[in-house]
Structure formats: C-alpha cells, structure tokens
Amino acid sequence: MRNTTTLILGFLVVVSLAVIGAMNHQLGISKKEADQAPIITETPTEQVAGVVHNPPSLDDVPDGPLGEAILRGYELTNDTSTVLRSEASSVEDGMARVNELSCTSCHAGAGMDEEVSSLVGMASVYPMYIGRSGQIVTLEERINGCMVRSMNGQKFAEDDEDLDAMVAYLTYISQGIPVGAELPWRHQSDMKDVPVPNIADGEVLYQQSCIACHADNGTGTGSNTGPALWGDGSFNDGAGIARMSKMAGYIQNNMPIGAAGTLTDQEASDLAAFILSQERPEWKNHDKDWPAGDRPSDIMNKEKRDQIKDGTIDWNEVLGKN
C-alpha cells in the first residue's frame, strides 16, 4: 500500500512538473511575441475645436520678473523699430538692427486684433514644420525669421532677454489655447486664386485710396499708422508678404482701414502687383529657401521686378495658371 501511494505521488509530481514546464514555455513565447509586437499609440484625428479668441488683458499681467518680461515683449511687438533703434549705440547700428516697421505693422494691436493677422495662439502652434526653411521651427526661430525678413534686420541672439520677452508675451496672449487647437483667425490673408493683375490700374487705386496712410512714394507715415510699403524702410523680398497671394489676400482682408473686404479680387491683385513691383531690399538667401521643393512661383523678387520693368513678365506663370 505504501509503495502504491509513493508511486502515485511520484506520478503526480512528474505530471505537475511537466505542466509547469509547459506553462513556462508558453509564457516565454507570449512574452517574446509581446516584445516583438508593434507599439500602437492613439493619435488625435481631429484638431481641438471651439477655441475662442479672447486674449487676457495686459492689466492682469502678473507681478515680478515674468510680468516685466511680458510687458517688455508687448512693447517690442507693438513698436519694434522705435524701441530697438532708440536703444542702439548709434543711429547706424539702429538702422542695421531693424527697418522702419513694427510687428503691429502687419499684426494689428500687437497681435491681439482678431481680424488682422492675430498672433493669439501662436505659442500653441510652435514648434511646427515650415516648408520655406524645410525644418521644424521653434517660436524663437520664427520670431528671428521675421526679424531678418519682414523687419529686414538682425536676429536676436539665443540668450537675448528681448527674445525671451517676446516669447513671454506671445505665450501670455495664448493662454487657454491648447496645442493642436483649430484657430479660425489664422491664414485669413491668403488669396488662393489671384487674378492676372493690371499694374497701371493698381497705381490708380493706390493714389486714390492708399496715399493718406502710406504716402505717395510708399515710405509710409509711421509703423502703426501707415507702414512703409516699399523702399529701404520696408520688408525685403524674402518676407512672406512679398508673395502675390499673401499681399493680395492681406489687402483684401484688411484694407482700406474702415472698409476692409470691399475690394474685389481683381482690385486687390492690381494693388498687390503695383506695390510689389516697387524697389525694396533684397533677401540674399532665396537659393536656400524651400530646400525640400515646392517653391512658390509668386515670390516677387528682383528678377520679377526687372521683368515688370522690361515688360517680359509672364503673370500666368507667376500665378501658377499655366
């Protein structure tokens, strides 16, 4: 009897060990399969919607160093040229530092006007990919891009407190806007199908409707009252608004003051062509832009300005109608 019990117990032990071994083997296979399986992560398929344009008041800026930086950033955004030129070591250094414009020249109300190229939410948009540079661009890099193109001046150094101040200001007015939010006030100033322009008609329109703010020679009456549209004090031809689609869209969406949206596509195109046919500073790095391809054809550089002068410009080609 004892021998029988011993045999039974021994048999059960052997069976148990076999079962445990099989389970361990199966667990090993499952773990290996799990390790080799691709990691699946859910990505948002839609942007966050329902965002309201409601930047906080400057009256609510916090005390202390952060508040001081925000207010300095506002000052730099609202009156860029005056501030930077007044603090330069010489008149010549000031003129090299920045042209006669301000950020408000294009982004009304220091970027807080919803209708005129608002900057509200920009701190939630960057970093982002920009085709013109062919890389992911930070907010700091985007500001410096404007400094050397739209402001035809010099970049801020990476450790410049003024660059930090502008980022602090843009972050402040972007409060409450989540990353990935849909901003309906973005990309309003872009005409998708620009009519072939008539520059002579554009000049007539300019003399009728624009000289009171921008002067008859395009030099303007002030960065925030009537910015320079051409000449040494204006943006260079590497700026985004030096494209026909951007200039025509901006004109139609925002001009004339008090009657925005009243110009037809044709009138806006005529005005854009007249303005961009005038001489302005040249961007020296056109050959480095759009390194991944898809370079827009409507960039009004010196070559195209010369073609306008000698009557050889092909507007259908420029506007992508061929």
Beta strands, then each sheet from edge to edge (+ up, - down):
strand 1: 128-130
strand 2: 135-137
sheet 1: 1+ 2-
end
